[in-house]
Amino acid sequence: MLERATRGARIVRVELRRPDLRRPFPPDFVSRLTGHTIQSIDRRGKYLLAALSSGETLLVHLGMSGAFRTERPRSSTRRSHPADPHDHVVMALSSGVIVTFNDPRRFGLMDLIRANDQHEALRGMGPEPLAETFDAMVLARACVRKRVALKVLLLDQRLVAGVGNIYASEALHHAGLSPRRRASTVATPAGAPREAAFKLAAGIKAVLRKAVVANARTYESGRFRVYEREGKPCPRTHCTGTIRRITQAGRSTYYCPVCQR
Ligand SMILES: [Zn+2]
């Protein structure tokens, strides 16, 4: 949606409504964007990469609550609704489209880089979970002989890009697998996928597909299966379990001890 609205358009005006998001904007951010054309938009994990005609790439991390909104205001009428205090970056494009970055919790990030591999966060990143190249075989090969807990391994961006702490819990619940299970249990010693690997690959894809749709609208809380639902009944049909919170590698994990094995 964002891609269709922006590709091939020139950035004619950039307005920053604050000096930073999670980190300050890069030096001369406005002048390095203004006048340049957006040639393509790609995703890598939770990063959005917009290649510009200047040779630089605009890198955006949406954080916890960041989202882009595109509008095409009619030239004759001024926008009547009041400005949202969480609209931090507003870009006007030559196509007439206004692109606004809204981020209530401000964990988002924007940077300008020369090439994709220059940014430390993008180096050595695993396959995209929604790409066809990510499946149970890839997952099993990455888990073979790994003694670490399955949920901890899922957070390793070298295994699969863009599965953060929230979606690791969500995907494991979807798959009916315990987060405490040793990662090696989803693969045979030779690295072939067991049934659990197929369930987990499907679970990861399902929750991320849902997340992409939700992010495309607005940030909605209360759309999670287990995340931040400690003490609440398990949402799985016929399951009598109660969601529990544990800490693994310093991060919260939410799961149902009854249906996740
Ligand atoms: Zn359950």
Boltz pocket constraint, residues with backbone or C-beta under 6 A from the ligand:
constraints:
  - pocket:
      binder: B
      contacts: [[A, 234], [A, 235], [A, 236], [A, 239], [A, 240], [A, 241], [A, 242], [A, 256], [A, 257], [A, 258], [A, 259], [A, 260]]
      max_distance: 6.0
